[in-house]
Amino acid sequence: MRARMDLDPASLGLLFLVIAVGGVVVLPLAGAVVTRVGPRRAITAVALLVGAGLGAVALGYAVWTPLLVAGLVLLGMSTGLWDVAVTVHAAAIEQRLGRSVMPRFFAGFSLGTVAGACLGALMNAWRVPVSLHIGGIALLIAFVTPAAARHFLPACARRGPGASPASADRPGPTPWRDPRTVALGCLALAFTMAEGAGSNWISLTVIDRHHTTATVGTLAYATFLTAVTLSRWLGSAIVDRLGRPAALRAAAAAAAGGGALFALGPHTGTVFAGVLLWGAGAALGFPLTLSAGADEPVRVSDRVGVITSIGYCGFVGGPPLIGFLADRTGLAHALLAVTVLMAGAVPLAGAARPHPPASCVPDPAAIPVMPRT
């Protein structure tokens, strides 16, 4: 797409920005929407919008660039709402189970990205037109996802297992003014910038710096996504053993080291090693911050929406920031910003400590009545 549209790194970064801006626009309202209609109905509607957005991208790429941009905006808006709805549903399941499983739900997301990257490499190798490839995915999402959403919990609770309906609905502090929620959002911001930088720039950096083919660049991206997926699948066991703050600090250290190795490594072997470390570290930040935000049963959807909104600023600011830096330093050195971001994330990891259970107001009906003797 870059070659056909004759885009430099800064222009390509702005194209990525269009997607993220659509998500940020809708996220402040996403919590209220999901609370009102429920995750199941929200996902069913949003899947059709995602399909429409991808369809517009496929058609716009072939015939009219403004239509492509409009499709990217719609895609960003719909996936932003999708993220909140799925996370609220996952948080309800995690609360019911009473253990850390949020990273494994994100591993499901990562499996989709790995499949998409591998499919992209195959489409490149077979020289399948971009519009045909993206249009087929649009139809698949629009028809398959609503069928899958029928298997969601029949009533996705917004409260923990020990909280009463009244406690779940009472106003409580505004999430945007809650220091812990904002700190978790800033932590999510650092990790999403690191993850977004990898997702958007790894392929092109490998192609430009090491003079490889598009297929090799896409395989480097697939390696990054594979590391992300494995880290999220194993992340629940890591969190149960180390706790959320320690797991986040270890993840930040891995991503920082991997980003430096990728940017400074002299050959493709070190590049792929750096990609593995980078992906494994960046993977855990977003799911663990959202899991921490869902600890307290009051206003779960709103808090998840706030953390996601701040985190999405990483997807908004990260790609264009790397693009503008790349115009001055080159892509590889611009990606050293990932190392700086991950170093800054370490002090914020303490915000992910489990919320005190005292904030969970018990349901009087759930308290056993001792028989009189």
Contacts in CASP RR format, 6 or more apart in sequence:
PFRMAT RR
TARGET T0000
AUTHOR 0000-0000-0000
METHOD contacts of the structure
MODEL  1
MRARMDLDPASLGLLFLVIAVGGVVVLPLAGAVVTRVGPRRAITAVALLV
GAGLGAVALGYAVWTPLLVAGLVLLGMSTGLWDVAVTVHAAAIEQRLGRS
VMPRFFAGFSLGTVAGACLGALMNAWRVPVSLHIGGIALLIAFVTPAAAR
HFLPACARRGPGASPASADRPGPTPWRDPRTVALGCLALAFTMAEGAGSN
WISLTVIDRHHTTATVGTLAYATFLTAVTLSRWLGSAIVDRLGRPAALRA
AAAAAAGGGALFALGPHTGTVFAGVLLWGAGAALGFPLTLSAGADEPVRV
SDRVGVITSIGYCGFVGGPPLIGFLADRTGLAHALLAVTVLMAGAVPLAG
AARPHPPASCVPDPAAIPVMPRT
1 7 0 8 1.000
1 61 0 8 1.000
1 130 0 8 1.000
2 12 0 8 1.000
2 204 0 8 1.000
4 61 0 8 1.000
5 65 0 8 1.000
7 15 0 8 1.000
8 327 0 8 1.000
9 204 0 8 1.000
9 322 0 8 1.000
9 323 0 8 1.000
9 326 0 8 1.000
9 327 0 8 1.000
9 330 0 8 1.000
9 331 0 8 1.000
10 320 0 8 1.000
10 323 0 8 1.000
10 324 0 8 1.000
10 326 0 8 1.000
10 327 0 8 1.000
12 204 0 8 1.000
12 323 0 8 1.000
13 200 0 8 1.000
13 319 0 8 1.000
13 320 0 8 1.000
13 322 0 8 1.000
13 323 0 8 1.000
14 320 0 8 1.000
15 69 0 8 1.000
15 72 0 8 1.000
16 200 0 8 1.000
16 319 0 8 1.000
16 320 0 8 1.000
17 316 0 8 1.000
17 317 0 8 1.000
17 319 0 8 1.000
17 320 0 8 1.000
18 69 0 8 1.000
18 72 0 8 1.000
18 73 0 8 1.000
19 72 0 8 1.000
19 73 0 8 1.000
19 75 0 8 1.000
19 76 0 8 1.000
19 315 0 8 1.000
20 76 0 8 1.000
20 312 0 8 1.000
20 314 0 8 1.000
20 315 0 8 1.000
20 316 0 8 1.000
20 317 0 8 1.000
20 319 0 8 1.000
21 73 0 8 1.000
21 76 0 8 1.000
21 316 0 8 1.000
22 73 0 8 1.000
22 76 0 8 1.000
22 77 0 8 1.000
22 80 0 8 1.000
23 76 0 8 1.000
23 77 0 8 1.000
23 79 0 8 1.000
23 80 0 8 1.000
23 312 0 8 1.000
24 309 0 8 1.000
24 312 0 8 1.000
24 313 0 8 1.000
24 316 0 8 1.000
25 77 0 8 1.000
26 76 0 8 1.000
26 77 0 8 1.000
26 78 0 8 1.000
26 80 0 8 1.000
26 81 0 8 1.000
27 80 0 8 1.000
27 81 0 8 1.000
27 84 0 8 1.000
27 305 0 8 1.000
27 308 0 8 1.000
27 309 0 8 1.000
27 312 0 8 1.000
28 305 0 8 1.000
28 309 0 8 1.000
30 80 0 8 1.000
30 81 0 8 1.000
30 83 0 8 1.000
30 84 0 8 1.000
30 85 0 8 1.000
30 305 0 8 1.000
30 308 0 8 1.000
30 309 0 8 1.000
31 84 0 8 1.000
31 88 0 8 1.000
31 301 0 8 1.000
31 302 0 8 1.000
31 304 0 8 1.000
31 305 0 8 1.000
32 301 0 8 1.000
32 302 0 8 1.000
33 42 0 8 1.000
33 81 0 8 1.000
34 42 0 8 1.000
34 81 0 8 1.000
34 84 0 8 1.000
34 85 0 8 1.000
34 88 0 8 1.000
34 301 0 8 1.000
35 158 0 8 1.000
35 301 0 8 1.000
35 302 0 8 1.000
37 45 0 8 1.000
38 85 0 8 1.000
38 88 0 8 1.000
38 156 0 8 1.000
39 85 0 8 1.000
39 86 0 8 1.000
39 88 0 8 1.000
39 89 0 8 1.000
39 152 0 8 1.000
39 156 0 8 1.000
40 89 0 8 1.000
40 149 0 8 1.000
40 150 0 8 1.000
40 152 0 8 1.000
40 153 0 8 1.000
40 156 0 8 1.000
42 81 0 8 1.000
42 82 0 8 1.000
42 85 0 8 1.000
43 82 0 8 1.000
43 85 0 8 1.000
43 86 0 8 1.000
43 145 0 8 1.000
43 146 0 8 1.000
43 149 0 8 1.000
43 152 0 8 1.000
44 145 0 8 1.000
44 146 0 8 1.000
44 149 0 8 1.000
46 78 0 8 1.000
46 79 0 8 1.000
46 81 0 8 1.000
46 82 0 8 1.000
46 85 0 8 1.000
47 82 0 8 1.000
47 141 0 8 1.000
47 142 0 8 1.000
47 145 0 8 1.000
47 146 0 8 1.000
47 149 0 8 1.000
48 142 0 8 1.000
48 146 0 8 1.000
49 74 0 8 1.000
49 77 0 8 1.000
49 78 0 8 1.000
50 75 0 8 1.000
50 78 0 8 1.000
50 79 0 8 1.000
50 82 0 8 1.000
50 138 0 8 1.000
50 141 0 8 1.000
50 142 0 8 1.000
50 145 0 8 1.000
51 138 0 8 1.000
51 139 0 8 1.000
51 141 0 8 1.000
51 142 0 8 1.000
52 71 0 8 1.000
52 74 0 8 1.000
52 138 0 8 1.000
52 142 0 8 1.000
53 71 0 8 1.000
53 72 0 8 1.000
53 74 0 8 1.000
53 75 0 8 1.000
53 78 0 8 1.000
53 138 0 8 1.000
54 71 0 8 1.000
54 75 0 8 1.000
54 134 0 8 1.000
54 135 0 8 1.000
54 137 0 8 1.000
54 138 0 8 1.000
54 141 0 8 1.000
55 71 0 8 1.000
55 134 0 8 1.000
55 135 0 8 1.000
55 138 0 8 1.000
56 67 0 8 1.000
56 68 0 8 1.000
56 70 0 8 1.000
56 71 0 8 1.000
56 74 0 8 1.000
57 68 0 8 1.000
57 71 0 8 1.000
57 72 0 8 1.000
57 75 0 8 1.000
57 134 0 8 1.000
58 130 0 8 1.000
58 131 0 8 1.000
58 132 0 8 1.000
58 133 0 8 1.000
58 134 0 8 1.000
58 135 0 8 1.000
58 136 0 8 1.000
58 138 0 8 1.000
59 67 0 8 1.000
59 131 0 8 1.000
60 66 0 8 1.000
60 67 0 8 1.000
60 68 0 8 1.000
60 71 0 8 1.000
60 131 0 8 1.000
61 68 0 8 1.000
61 130 0 8 1.000
61 131 0 8 1.000
61 134 0 8 1.000
62 129 0 8 1.000
62 131 0 8 1.000
80 308 0 8 1.000
80 312 0 8 1.000
83 308 0 8 1.000
84 301 0 8 1.000
84 304 0 8 1.000
84 305 0 8 1.000
84 308 0 8 1.000
86 105 0 8 1.000
87 102 0 8 1.000
87 105 0 8 1.000
87 290 0 8 1.000
87 294 0 8 1.000
87 304 0 8 1.000
87 308 0 8 1.000
88 156 0 8 1.000
88 158 0 8 1.000
88 294 0 8 1.000
88 300 0 8 1.000
88 301 0 8 1.000
88 304 0 8 1.000
89 152 0 8 1.000
89 153 0 8 1.000
89 156 0 8 1.000
90 101 0 8 1.000
90 102 0 8 1.000
90 105 0 8 1.000
91 102 0 8 1.000
91 290 0 8 1.000
91 291 0 8 1.000
91 294 0 8 1.000
91 300 0 8 1.000
91 304 0 8 1.000
92 153 0 8 1.000
92 156 0 8 1.000
92 157 0 8 1.000
92 158 0 8 1.000
92 160 0 8 1.000
92 300 0 8 1.000
93 101 0 8 1.000
93 105 0 8 1.000
93 153 0 8 1.000
94 100 0 8 1.000
94 101 0 8 1.000
94 102 0 8 1.000
94 291 0 8 1.000
94 294 0 8 1.000
95 157 0 8 1.000
95 159 0 8 1.000
95 160 0 8 1.000
95 161 0 8 1.000
95 294 0 8 1.000
95 297 0 8 1.000
96 160 0 8 1.000
96 161 0 8 1.000
98 161 0 8 1.000
99 236 0 8 1.000
99 240 0 8 1.000
100 235 0 8 1.000
100 236 0 8 1.000
100 239 0 8 1.000
100 240 0 8 1.000
100 244 0 8 1.000
100 291 0 8 1.000
101 236 0 8 1.000
102 236 0 8 1.000
102 287 0 8 1.000
102 288 0 8 1.000
102 290 0 8 1.000
102 291 0 8 1.000
102 294 0 8 1.000
103 231 0 8 1.000
103 232 0 8 1.000
103 233 0 8 1.000
103 235 0 8 1.000
103 236 0 8 1.000
103 239 0 8 1.000
103 283 0 8 1.000
103 284 0 8 1.000
103 287 0 8 1.000
103 288 0 8 1.000
103 291 0 8 1.000
104 232 0 8 1.000
104 233 0 8 1.000
104 235 0 8 1.000
104 236 0 8 1.000
105 287 0 8 1.000
106 232 0 8 1.000
106 283 0 8 1.000
106 286 0 8 1.000
106 287 0 8 1.000
107 229 0 8 1.000
107 232 0 8 1.000
107 233 0 8 1.000
108 229 0 8 1.000
108 232 0 8 1.000
110 225 0 8 1.000
110 228 0 8 1.000
110 229 0 8 1.000
110 232 0 8 1.000
110 283 0 8 1.000
111 229 0 8 1.000
113 199 0 8 1.000
113 225 0 8 1.000
113 228 0 8 1.000
113 229 0 8 1.000
114 222 0 8 1.000
114 225 0 8 1.000
114 226 0 8 1.000
114 229 0 8 1.000
117 218 0 8 1.000
117 221 0 8 1.000
117 222 0 8 1.000
117 225 0 8 1.000
118 222 0 8 1.000
119 133 0 8 1.000
120 133 0 8 1.000
120 218 0 8 1.000
121 215 0 8 1.000
121 218 0 8 1.000
121 219 0 8 1.000
121 222 0 8 1.000
123 130 0 8 1.000
123 133 0 8 1.000
124 214 0 8 1.000
124 215 0 8 1.000
124 218 0 8 1.000
125 215 0 8 1.000
157 168 0 8 1.000
158 168 0 8 1.000
158 169 0 8 1.000
158 297 0 8 1.000
158 299 0 8 1.000
158 300 0 8 1.000
158 301 0 8 1.000
159 165 0 8 1.000
159 167 0 8 1.000
159 168 0 8 1.000
159 297 0 8 1.000
159 298 0 8 1.000
159 300 0 8 1.000
160 168 0 8 1.000
160 297 0 8 1.000
160 360 0 8 1.000
162 297 0 8 1.000
162 360 0 8 1.000
162 362 0 8 1.000
162 363 0 8 1.000
162 366 0 8 1.000
163 297 0 8 1.000
163 298 0 8 1.000
163 360 0 8 1.000
163 361 0 8 1.000
163 362 0 8 1.000
163 363 0 8 1.000
164 361 0 8 1.000
164 362 0 8 1.000
164 363 0 8 1.000
164 364 0 8 1.000
164 365 0 8 1.000
164 366 0 8 1.000
165 363 0 8 1.000
166 361 0 8 1.000
167 297 0 8 1.000
167 298 0 8 1.000
167 360 0 8 1.000
167 361 0 8 1.000
167 363 0 8 1.000
168 297 0 8 1.000
168 298 0 8 1.000
168 300 0 8 1.000
170 298 0 8 1.000
171 299 0 8 1.000
172 298 0 8 1.000
172 299 0 8 1.000
175 181 0 8 1.000
175 299 0 8 1.000
175 302 0 8 1.000
175 303 0 8 1.000
175 305 0 8 1.000
175 306 0 8 1.000
176 182 0 8 1.000
176 306 0 8 1.000
178 303 0 8 1.000
180 293 0 8 1.000
180 351 0 8 1.000
180 355 0 8 1.000
181 293 0 8 1.000
181 303 0 8 1.000
181 306 0 8 1.000
181 307 0 8 1.000
182 306 0 8 1.000
182 310 0 8 1.000
183 348 0 8 1.000
183 351 0 8 1.000
184 289 0 8 1.000
184 292 0 8 1.000
184 293 0 8 1.000
184 307 0 8 1.000
184 351 0 8 1.000
184 352 0 8 1.000
185 289 0 8 1.000
185 306 0 8 1.000
185 307 0 8 1.000
185 310 0 8 1.000
185 311 0 8 1.000
186 310 0 8 1.000
186 348 0 8 1.000
187 248 0 8 1.000
187 285 0 8 1.000
187 289 0 8 1.000
187 345 0 8 1.000
187 348 0 8 1.000
187 349 0 8 1.000
187 351 0 8 1.000
187 352 0 8 1.000
188 285 0 8 1.000
188 286 0 8 1.000
188 289 0 8 1.000
188 290 0 8 1.000
188 307 0 8 1.000
188 308 0 8 1.000
188 310 0 8 1.000
188 311 0 8 1.000
189 310 0 8 1.000
189 311 0 8 1.000
189 313 0 8 1.000
189 314 0 8 1.000
190 252 0 8 1.000
190 341 0 8 1.000
190 342 0 8 1.000
190 344 0 8 1.000
190 345 0 8 1.000
190 348 0 8 1.000
191 251 0 8 1.000
191 252 0 8 1.000
191 255 0 8 1.000
191 282 0 8 1.000
191 284 0 8 1.000
191 285 0 8 1.000
191 286 0 8 1.000
191 289 0 8 1.000
191 345 0 8 1.000
192 286 0 8 1.000
192 311 0 8 1.000
192 312 0 8 1.000
192 313 0 8 1.000
192 314 0 8 1.000
192 315 0 8 1.000
193 314 0 8 1.000
193 315 0 8 1.000
193 317 0 8 1.000
193 318 0 8 1.000
193 321 0 8 1.000
193 337 0 8 1.000
193 338 0 8 1.000
193 341 0 8 1.000
194 255 0 8 1.000
194 278 0 8 1.000
194 281 0 8 1.000
194 282 0 8 1.000
194 338 0 8 1.000
194 341 0 8 1.000
194 342 0 8 1.000
195 228 0 8 1.000
195 279 0 8 1.000
195 282 0 8 1.000
195 283 0 8 1.000
195 286 0 8 1.000
196 282 0 8 1.000
196 314 0 8 1.000
196 315 0 8 1.000
196 318 0 8 1.000
196 319 0 8 1.000
197 318 0 8 1.000
197 319 0 8 1.000
197 322 0 8 1.000
197 335 0 8 1.000
197 337 0 8 1.000
197 338 0 8 1.000
198 221 0 8 1.000
198 224 0 8 1.000
198 278 0 8 1.000
198 279 0 8 1.000
198 282 0 8 1.000
198 335 0 8 1.000
198 338 0 8 1.000
199 221 0 8 1.000
199 224 0 8 1.000
199 225 0 8 1.000
200 318 0 8 1.000
200 319 0 8 1.000
200 322 0 8 1.000
201 319 0 8 1.000
201 322 0 8 1.000
201 323 0 8 1.000
201 326 0 8 1.000
201 331 0 8 1.000
201 334 0 8 1.000
201 335 0 8 1.000
202 217 0 8 1.000
202 220 0 8 1.000
202 221 0 8 1.000
202 224 0 8 1.000
202 262 0 8 1.000
202 275 0 8 1.000
203 214 0 8 1.000
203 217 0 8 1.000
203 218 0 8 1.000
203 220 0 8 1.000
203 221 0 8 1.000
204 217 0 8 1.000
204 331 0 8 1.000
205 262 0 8 1.000
205 331 0 8 1.000
205 332 0 8 1.000
205 335 0 8 1.000
206 212 0 8 1.000
206 216 0 8 1.000
206 217 0 8 1.000
206 220 0 8 1.000
206 268 0 8 1.000
206 271 0 8 1.000
207 213 0 8 1.000
207 214 0 8 1.000
207 216 0 8 1.000
207 217 0 8 1.000
208 331 0 8 1.000
209 331 0 8 1.000
209 332 0 8 1.000
210 267 0 8 1.000
210 268 0 8 1.000
210 271 0 8 1.000
212 268 0 8 1.000
216 268 0 8 1.000
220 271 0 8 1.000
220 272 0 8 1.000
220 275 0 8 1.000
223 272 0 8 1.000
223 275 0 8 1.000
223 276 0 8 1.000
224 275 0 8 1.000
224 276 0 8 1.000
224 278 0 8 1.000
224 279 0 8 1.000
225 279 0 8 1.000
227 275 0 8 1.000
227 276 0 8 1.000
227 277 0 8 1.000
227 278 0 8 1.000
227 279 0 8 1.000
227 280 0 8 1.000
227 281 0 8 1.000
227 283 0 8 1.000
228 279 0 8 1.000
228 280 0 8 1.000
228 282 0 8 1.000
228 283 0 8 1.000
229 283 0 8 1.000
230 280 0 8 1.000
231 251 0 8 1.000
231 279 0 8 1.000
231 280 0 8 1.000
231 281 0 8 1.000
231 283 0 8 1.000
231 284 0 8 1.000
232 283 0 8 1.000
232 284 0 8 1.000
232 287 0 8 1.000
235 247 0 8 1.000
235 284 0 8 1.000
238 247 0 8 1.000
238 250 0 8 1.000
238 284 0 8 1.000
239 247 0 8 1.000
239 284 0 8 1.000
239 288 0 8 1.000
242 250 0 8 1.000
244 288 0 8 1.000
244 291 0 8 1.000
244 292 0 8 1.000
244 349 0 8 1.000
244 352 0 8 1.000
244 353 0 8 1.000
244 354 0 8 1.000
245 349 0 8 1.000
245 350 0 8 1.000
245 352 0 8 1.000
245 353 0 8 1.000
246 349 0 8 1.000
247 284 0 8 1.000
247 288 0 8 1.000
248 284 0 8 1.000
248 285 0 8 1.000
248 288 0 8 1.000
248 345 0 8 1.000
248 349 0 8 1.000
248 350 0 8 1.000
248 352 0 8 1.000
249 346 0 8 1.000
249 349 0 8 1.000
250 281 0 8 1.000
251 280 0 8 1.000
251 281 0 8 1.000
251 282 0 8 1.000
251 283 0 8 1.000
251 284 0 8 1.000
251 285 0 8 1.000
252 281 0 8 1.000
252 342 0 8 1.000
252 343 0 8 1.000
252 344 0 8 1.000
252 345 0 8 1.000
252 346 0 8 1.000
252 349 0 8 1.000
253 342 0 8 1.000
253 346 0 8 1.000
254 277 0 8 1.000
254 278 0 8 1.000
254 279 0 8 1.000
254 280 0 8 1.000
254 281 0 8 1.000
255 277 0 8 1.000
255 278 0 8 1.000
255 279 0 8 1.000
255 280 0 8 1.000
255 281 0 8 1.000
255 282 0 8 1.000
255 338 0 8 1.000
255 342 0 8 1.000
256 338 0 8 1.000
256 339 0 8 1.000
256 342 0 8 1.000
256 343 0 8 1.000
257 274 0 8 1.000
257 277 0 8 1.000
257 278 0 8 1.000
257 339 0 8 1.000
257 342 0 8 1.000
258 273 0 8 1.000
258 274 0 8 1.000
258 275 0 8 1.000
258 276 0 8 1.000
258 277 0 8 1.000
258 278 0 8 1.000
258 279 0 8 1.000
258 339 0 8 1.000
259 274 0 8 1.000
259 277 0 8 1.000
259 278 0 8 1.000
259 335 0 8 1.000
259 336 0 8 1.000
259 338 0 8 1.000
259 339 0 8 1.000
260 336 0 8 1.000
260 339 0 8 1.000
261 270 0 8 1.000
261 271 0 8 1.000
261 273 0 8 1.000
261 274 0 8 1.000
261 277 0 8 1.000
261 278 0 8 1.000
262 270 0 8 1.000
262 271 0 8 1.000
262 274 0 8 1.000
262 275 0 8 1.000
262 278 0 8 1.000
262 332 0 8 1.000
262 335 0 8 1.000
263 332 0 8 1.000
263 333 0 8 1.000
263 335 0 8 1.000
263 336 0 8 1.000
263 339 0 8 1.000
264 332 0 8 1.000
264 336 0 8 1.000
265 271 0 8 1.000
278 338 0 8 1.000
282 338 0 8 1.000
286 311 0 8 1.000
288 352 0 8 1.000
289 307 0 8 1.000
289 352 0 8 1.000
290 304 0 8 1.000
290 307 0 8 1.000
290 308 0 8 1.000
292 351 0 8 1.000
292 352 0 8 1.000
292 353 0 8 1.000
292 354 0 8 1.000
292 355 0 8 1.000
293 300 0 8 1.000
293 303 0 8 1.000
293 304 0 8 1.000
293 307 0 8 1.000
293 355 0 8 1.000
294 300 0 8 1.000
294 303 0 8 1.000
294 304 0 8 1.000
295 354 0 8 1.000
295 355 0 8 1.000
296 303 0 8 1.000
296 355 0 8 1.000
296 359 0 8 1.000
296 360 0 8 1.000
297 359 0 8 1.000
297 360 0 8 1.000
297 361 0 8 1.000
298 359 0 8 1.000
321 337 0 8 1.000
322 331 0 8 1.000
322 334 0 8 1.000
322 335 0 8 1.000
322 337 0 8 1.000
323 331 0 8 1.000
323 334 0 8 1.000
325 333 0 8 1.000
325 334 0 8 1.000
325 337 0 8 1.000
326 334 0 8 1.000
328 334 0 8 1.000
END
